């Protein structure tokens, strides 16, 4: 069995989910992604979200991230506050020997074979969710986007690689109403502008927000009043509102230097796509 932990040392978005998706999709062997199911009604409870064929729970049940990972990878997805319990189910019911623990750097009850940390380059140490210096227990680090890279290079003594969040969809100057409920909403707004969209109204909800009908009607009303071309949001938010209004997701991916994947492959006892 081999366990890869993916995490961060700050609250807010650092690109963990797109990295987990990319990592799972590069595995040549069957893999299981384990999550806590943050902000879902079943948060912490053992739940087989996706068995490789069918998704059994909604984002309201198990949180947006497990459902998005299930939709964008072929990995089995299991949630539980006790990660070792989820791993045992993955082994017993699916015969899986490779596990990716999403957002698990602070979960120290279980030994990981490899720890990968992601850092937001603009706010690499704030707001903190871990003890100062604890990042030294990671094996590899990824600095997402460009910002205070020199601070990280000088203070973090683990191998670092640069990653960049990119949009997989380009705009053509369309006037849009945009909304999101993510850790760093400003990053989504910047991404929209850089991708050619014109967000004339940007609506922010709290991280992992579950959208009520009132929320959806408010968004639709604002879009109608402003006469915009379309309504856009993140993939995490889109999976929670699709079918209730005409909203387009803006899919993203995390790009990394080939050197990262080459280095990672030397640390793994199995093959990945490089």
SULQUI-V13319 format. One record per residue. N is the residue number from 1. RES is the residue in three letters. SS is DSSP state (hx for helix, st for strand, lp for the rest). PHI is phi in degrees with one decimal (NA if undefined). OMEGA is omega in whole degrees, -180 to 180 (* if undefined). Layout:
n->N res->RES ss->SS phi->PHI omega->OMEGA
n->N res->RES ss->SS phi->PHI omega->OMEGA
This chain:
n->1 res->UNK ss->lp phi->NA omega->179
n->2 res->UNK ss->st phi->-135.3 omega->-176
n->3 res->UNK ss->st phi->-119.8 omega->176
n->4 res->UNK ss->st phi->-108.1 omega->176
n->5 res->UNK ss->st phi->-97.6 omega->177
n->6 res->UNK ss->st phi->-120.7 omega->-178
n->7 res->UNK ss->st phi->-161.6 omega->176
n->8 res->UNK ss->lp phi->-149.5 omega->-179
n->9 res->UNK ss->lp phi->-116.0 omega->179
n->10 res->UNK ss->st phi->-129.7 omega->172
n->11 res->UNK ss->lp phi->-79.7 omega->179
n->12 res->UNK ss->lp phi->101.9 omega->-173
n->13 res->UNK ss->lp phi->-69.5 omega->174
n->14 res->UNK ss->lp phi->-129.8 omega->-179
n->15 res->UNK ss->lp phi->91.9 omega->-179
n->16 res->UNK ss->hx phi->-60.5 omega->-175
n->17 res->UNK ss->hx phi->-63.4 omega->177
n->18 res->UNK ss->hx phi->-61.5 omega->177
n->19 res->UNK ss->hx phi->-69.8 omega->178
n->20 res->UNK ss->hx phi->-59.1 omega->178
n->21 res->UNK ss->hx phi->-61.8 omega->180
n->22 res->UNK ss->hx phi->-62.7 omega->-180
n->23 res->UNK ss->hx phi->-62.9 omega->-180
n->24 res->UNK ss->hx phi->-61.7 omega->-178
n->25 res->UNK ss->hx phi->-72.4 omega->178
n->26 res->UNK ss->hx phi->-90.6 omega->179
n->27 res->UNK ss->st phi->-73.8 omega->178
n->28 res->UNK ss->lp phi->-83.2 omega->177
n->29 res->UNK ss->lp phi->-98.2 omega->180
n->30 res->UNK ss->lp phi->-64.8 omega->-174
n->31 res->UNK ss->lp phi->-133.3 omega->176
n->32 res->UNK ss->st phi->-121.4 omega->174
n->33 res->UNK ss->st phi->-99.1 omega->-179
n->34 res->UNK ss->st phi->-112.1 omega->-179
n->35 res->UNK ss->st phi->-133.4 omega->177
n->36 res->UNK ss->lp phi->-82.2 omega->-176
n->37 res->UNK ss->lp phi->78.7 omega->-172
n->38 res->UNK ss->lp phi->-58.1 omega->177
n->39 res->UNK ss->lp phi->67.1 omega->173
n->40 res->UNK ss->lp phi->-92.1 omega->179
n->41 res->UNK ss->lp phi->-61.8 omega->180
n->42 res->UNK ss->lp phi->-100.9 omega->-178
n->43 res->UNK ss->lp phi->-51.7 omega->178
n->44 res->UNK ss->lp phi->90.1 omega->-179
n->45 res->UNK ss->lp phi->-81.9 omega->178
n->46 res->UNK ss->lp phi->-67.3 omega->-178
n->47 res->UNK ss->st phi->-144.0 omega->171
n->48 res->UNK ss->st phi->-83.8 omega->-175
n->49 res->UNK ss->st phi->-73.9 omega->-176
n->50 res->UNK ss->st phi->-145.3 omega->-179
n->51 res->UNK ss->lp phi->-101.7 omega->-177
n->52 res->UNK ss->lp phi->96.7 omega->180
n->53 res->UNK ss->lp phi->-129.1 omega->-173
n->54 res->UNK ss->lp phi->-139.2 omega->175
n->55 res->UNK ss->st phi->-92.2 omega->-172
n->56 res->UNK ss->lp phi->-99.7 omega->-176
n->57 res->UNK ss->lp phi->-131.5 omega->179
n->58 res->UNK ss->lp phi->-95.6 omega->175
n->59 res->UNK ss->hx phi->-58.6 omega->178
n->60 res->UNK ss->hx phi->-65.4 omega->-179
n->61 res->UNK ss->hx phi->-78.9 omega->-170
n->62 res->UNK ss->hx phi->-122.9 omega->-180
n->63 res->UNK ss->lp phi->95.1 omega->-175
n->64 res->UNK ss->hx phi->-74.0 omega->-173
n->65 res->UNK ss->hx phi->-65.8 omega->178
n->66 res->UNK ss->hx phi->-58.7 omega->-179
n->67 res->UNK ss->hx phi->-69.9 omega->178
n->68 res->UNK ss->hx phi->-65.9 omega->178
n->69 res->UNK ss->hx phi->-61.0 omega->179
n->70 res->UNK ss->hx phi->-61.8 omega->-177
n->71 res->UNK ss->hx phi->-74.1 omega->-172
n->72 res->UNK ss->hx phi->-105.6 omega->177
n->73 res->UNK ss->lp phi->-135.4 omega->173
n->74 res->UNK ss->lp phi->-97.8 omega->-176
n->75 res->UNK ss->lp phi->-76.4 omega->167
n->76 res->UNK ss->st phi->-67.2 omega->-179
n->77 res->UNK ss->st phi->-123.4 omega->-179
n->78 res->UNK ss->st phi->-131.0 omega->176
n->79 res->UNK ss->st phi->-113.3 omega->175
n->80 res->UNK ss->lp phi->-174.7 omega->175
n->81 res->UNK ss->lp phi->-69.2 omega->176
n->82 res->UNK ss->lp phi->-98.1 omega->-173
n->83 res->UNK ss->hx phi->-62.3 omega->180
n->84 res->UNK ss->hx phi->-65.2 omega->176
n->85 res->UNK ss->hx phi->-65.3 omega->179
n->86 res->UNK ss->hx phi->-64.3 omega->178
n->87 res->UNK ss->hx phi->-61.8 omega->-180
n->88 res->UNK ss->hx phi->-62.0 omega->177
n->89 res->UNK ss->hx phi->-64.9 omega->178
n->90 res->UNK ss->hx phi->-59.8 omega->179
n->91 res->UNK ss->hx phi->-73.5 omega->-173
n->92 res->UNK ss->hx phi->-71.2 omega->-173
n->93 res->UNK ss->hx phi->-92.1 omega->-175
n->94 res->UNK ss->hx phi->-123.0 omega->179
n->95 res->UNK ss->lp phi->66.2 omega->-176
n->96 res->UNK ss->lp phi->-87.4 omega->-180
n->97 res->UNK ss->lp phi->-121.6 omega->179
n->98 res->UNK ss->st phi->-119.2 omega->-176
n->99 res->UNK ss->st phi->-128.7 omega->173
n->100 res->UNK ss->st phi->-110.8 omega->179
n->101 res->UNK ss->st phi->-95.9 omega->-178
n->102 res->UNK ss->st phi->-81.4 omega->178
n->103 res->UNK ss->lp phi->57.1 omega->-172
n->104 res->UNK ss->lp phi->-124.4 omega->-178
n->105 res->UNK ss->lp phi->-65.1 omega->180
n->106 res->UNK ss->lp phi->-84.0 omega->179
n->107 res->UNK ss->lp phi->-89.9 omega->-171
n->108 res->UNK ss->lp phi->-105.9 omega->177
n->109 res->UNK ss->lp phi->-77.7 omega->-175
n->110 res->UNK ss->lp phi->-128.1 omega->179
n->111 res->UNK ss->lp phi->-76.5 omega->175
n->112 res->UNK ss->lp phi->-98.3 omega->177
n->113 res->UNK ss->lp phi->-77.4 omega->180
n->114 res->UNK ss->st phi->-151.0 omega->178
n->115 res->UNK ss->st phi->-112.8 omega->178
n->116 res->UNK ss->st phi->-118.1 omega->-180
n->117 res->UNK ss->st phi->-107.3 omega->174
n->118 res->UNK ss->st phi->-113.1 omega->-178
n->119 res->UNK ss->st phi->-122.0 omega->169
n->120 res->UNK ss->st phi->-82.3 omega->-172
n->121 res->UNK ss->lp phi->-68.1 omega->179
n->122 res->UNK ss->lp phi->-76.7 omega->-179
n->123 res->UNK ss->lp phi->-132.7 omega->-172
n->124 res->UNK ss->lp phi->-67.9 omega->-176
n->125 res->UNK ss->lp phi->-126.1 omega->-175
n->126 res->UNK ss->lp phi->-140.1 omega->-11
n->127 res->UNK ss->lp phi->-76.1 omega->-173
n->128 res->UNK ss->st phi->-73.1 omega->173
n->129 res->UNK ss->lp phi->-126.9 omega->-177
n->130 res->UNK ss->lp phi->-148.1 omega->179
n->131 res->UNK ss->lp phi->-69.1 omega->178
n->132 res->UNK ss->lp phi->-56.4 omega->177
n->133 res->UNK ss->lp phi->83.6 omega->-176
n->134 res->UNK ss->hx phi->-69.4 omega->179
n->135 res->UNK ss->hx phi->-60.8 omega->-178
n->136 res->UNK ss->hx phi->-65.2 omega->179
n->137 res->UNK ss->hx phi->-85.2 omega->175
n->138 res->UNK ss->lp phi->-83.1 omega->-180
n->139 res->UNK ss->lp phi->-98.4 omega->-178
n->140 res->UNK ss->st phi->-144.0 omega->179
n->141 res->UNK ss->st phi->-132.3 omega->177
n->142 res->UNK ss->st phi->-124.7 omega->177
n->143 res->UNK ss->st phi->-94.8 omega->-174
n->144 res->UNK ss->st phi->-91.4 omega->-179
n->145 res->UNK ss->lp phi->67.7 omega->-172
n->146 res->UNK ss->lp phi->-104.5 omega->-180
n->147 res->UNK ss->lp phi->-169.0 omega->-177
n->148 res->UNK ss->lp phi->-82.7 omega->-176
n->149 res->UNK ss->hx phi->-63.4 omega->-178
n->150 res->UNK ss->hx phi->-64.0 omega->177
n->151 res->UNK ss->hx phi->-60.9 omega->-179
n->152 res->UNK ss->hx phi->-66.4 omega->-178
n->153 res->UNK ss->hx phi->-60.9 omega->-178
n->154 res->UNK ss->hx phi->-78.3 omega->-172
n->155 res->UNK ss->hx phi->-104.8 omega->-176
n->156 res->UNK ss->lp phi->-109.4 omega->-174
n->157 res->UNK ss->lp phi->-100.5 omega->171
n->158 res->UNK ss->lp phi->-126.2 omega->179
n->159 res->UNK ss->st phi->-59.8 omega->-177
n->160 res->UNK ss->st phi->-118.4 omega->173
n->161 res->UNK ss->st phi->-130.2 omega->179
n->162 res->UNK ss->st phi->-96.0 omega->175
n->163 res->UNK ss->st phi->-126.0 omega->-179
n->164 res->UNK ss->st phi->-139.8 omega->175
n->165 res->UNK ss->st phi->-82.3 omega->179
n->166 res->UNK ss->st phi->-126.3 omega->176
n->167 res->UNK ss->st phi->-84.4 omega->177
n->168 res->UNK ss->lp phi->-92.4 omega->178
n->169 res->UNK ss->lp phi->-132.8 omega->-179
n->170 res->UNK ss->lp phi->-106.3 omega->173
n->171 res->UNK ss->lp phi->-92.6 omega->178
n->172 res->UNK ss->lp phi->-131.6 omega->180
n->173 res->UNK ss->lp phi->82.2 omega->-179
n->174 res->UNK ss->lp phi->-61.0 omega->173
n->175 res->UNK ss->st phi->-79.7 omega->-176
n->176 res->UNK ss->st phi->-131.9 omega->162
n->177 res->UNK ss->st phi->-96.3 omega->-179
n->178 res->UNK ss->st phi->-118.0 omega->176
n->179 res->UNK ss->st phi->-143.9 omega->178
n->180 res->UNK ss->st phi->-164.2 omega->173
n->181 res->UNK ss->lp phi->-133.2 omega->-176
n->182 res->UNK ss->lp phi->-127.1 omega->-174
n->183 res->UNK ss->lp phi->-63.9 omega->-180
n->184 res->UNK ss->lp phi->-129.8 omega->-177
n->185 res->UNK ss->hx phi->-61.4 omega->180
n->186 res->UNK ss->hx phi->-61.2 omega->180
n->187 res->UNK ss->hx phi->-67.3 omega->178
n->188 res->UNK ss->hx phi->-69.5 omega->179
n->189 res->UNK ss->hx phi->-62.6 omega->178
n->190 res->UNK ss->hx phi->-62.7 omega->179
n->191 res->UNK ss->hx phi->-63.3 omega->179
n->192 res->UNK ss->hx phi->-61.0 omega->-179
n->193 res->UNK ss->hx phi->-62.4 omega->-180
n->194 res->UNK ss->hx phi->-65.3 omega->-178
n->195 res->UNK ss->lp phi->-94.0 omega->174
n->196 res->UNK ss->lp phi->98.0 omega->176
n->197 res->UNK ss->lp phi->-93.5 omega->176
n->198 res->UNK ss->st phi->-118.1 omega->-179
n->199 res->UNK ss->st phi->-75.6 omega->-179
n->200 res->UNK ss->st phi->-78.5 omega->174
n->201 res->UNK ss->st phi->-146.7 omega->-177
n->202 res->UNK ss->st phi->-124.6 omega->-174
n->203 res->UNK ss->st phi->-107.3 omega->-176
n->204 res->UNK ss->st phi->-111.7 omega->172
n->205 res->UNK ss->lp phi->-113.9 omega->-180
n->206 res->UNK ss->lp phi->-68.7 omega->-178
n->207 res->UNK ss->lp phi->-57.7 omega->179
n->208 res->UNK ss->lp phi->64.3 omega->-178
n->209 res->UNK ss->lp phi->-60.5 omega->173
n->210 res->UNK ss->lp phi->-98.4 omega->-171
n->211 res->UNK ss->lp phi->-84.3 omega->176
n->212 res->UNK ss->lp phi->-86.8 omega->176
n->213 res->UNK ss->hx phi->-62.7 omega->178
n->214 res->UNK ss->hx phi->-64.2 omega->177
n->215 res->UNK ss->hx phi->-59.7 omega->-178
n->216 res->UNK ss->hx phi->-63.4 omega->180
n->217 res->UNK ss->hx phi->-64.9 omega->177
n->218 res->UNK ss->hx phi->-62.9 omega->180
n->219 res->UNK ss->hx phi->-61.9 omega->179
n->220 res->UNK ss->hx phi->-62.1 omega->-180
n->221 res->UNK ss->hx phi->-63.9 omega->179
n->222 res->UNK ss->hx phi->-63.9 omega->-180
n->223 res->UNK ss->hx phi->-63.0 omega->179
n->224 res->UNK ss->hx phi->-66.1 omega->-179
n->225 res->UNK ss->hx phi->-64.0 omega->-177
n->226 res->UNK ss->hx phi->-85.4 omega->178
n->227 res->UNK ss->lp phi->63.1 omega->-176
n->228 res->UNK ss->lp phi->-78.8 omega->-180
n->229 res->UNK ss->lp phi->-75.9 omega->-178
n->230 res->UNK ss->st phi->-166.2 omega->174
n->231 res->UNK ss->st phi->-110.4 omega->-179
n->232 res->UNK ss->st phi->-129.4 omega->178
n->233 res->UNK ss->st phi->-157.0 omega->177
n->234 res->UNK ss->lp phi->-77.3 omega->177
n->235 res->UNK ss->hx phi->-63.3 omega->179
n->236 res->UNK ss->hx phi->-60.5 omega->-179
n->237 res->UNK ss->hx phi->-79.3 omega->-177
n->238 res->UNK ss->hx phi->-61.4 omega->-178
n->239 res->UNK ss->hx phi->-66.0 omega->180
n->240 res->UNK ss->hx phi->-98.3 omega->-179
n->241 res->UNK ss->hx phi->-124.4 omega->-176
n->242 res->UNK ss->st phi->-59.4 omega->-178
n->243 res->UNK ss->lp phi->88.2 omega->-179
n->244 res->UNK ss->lp phi->-104.9 omega->177
n->245 res->UNK ss->st phi->-165.1 omega->-179
n->246 res->UNK ss->lp phi->-81.9 omega->180
n->247 res->UNK ss->lp phi->-124.9 omega->178
n->248 res->UNK ss->st phi->-104.7 omega->174
n->249 res->UNK ss->st phi->-78.4 omega->173
n->250 res->UNK ss->lp phi->-109.5 omega->-177
n->251 res->UNK ss->lp phi->-68.8 omega->180
n->252 res->UNK ss->st phi->-127.3 omega->172
n->253 res->UNK ss->st phi->-145.2 omega->177
n->254 res->UNK ss->st phi->-105.5 omega->179
n->255 res->UNK ss->st phi->-96.7 omega->-179
n->256 res->UNK ss->st phi->-132.8 omega->175
n->257 res->UNK ss->lp phi->-59.1 omega->178
n->258 res->UNK ss->hx phi->-59.4 omega->179
n->259 res->UNK ss->hx phi->-59.8 omega->178
n->260 res->UNK ss->hx phi->-63.5 omega->-176
n->261 res->UNK ss->hx phi->-68.0 omega->175
n->262 res->UNK ss->hx phi->-63.0 omega->-180
n->263 res->UNK ss->hx phi->-66.1 omega->179
n->264 res->UNK ss->hx phi->-60.3 omega->-177
n->265 res->UNK ss->hx phi->-61.8 omega->179
n->266 res->UNK ss->hx phi->-74.9 omega->-178
n->267 res->UNK ss->hx phi->-98.5 omega->-176
n->268 res->UNK ss->lp phi->-110.8 omega->179
n->269 res->UNK ss->lp phi->-88.1 omega->179
n->270 res->UNK ss->lp phi->-146.1 omega->-174
n->271 res->UNK ss->lp phi->-89.4 omega->171
n->272 res->UNK ss->st phi->-129.6 omega->176
n->273 res->UNK ss->lp phi->-79.7 omega->-179
n->274 res->UNK ss->lp phi->-105.9 omega->*
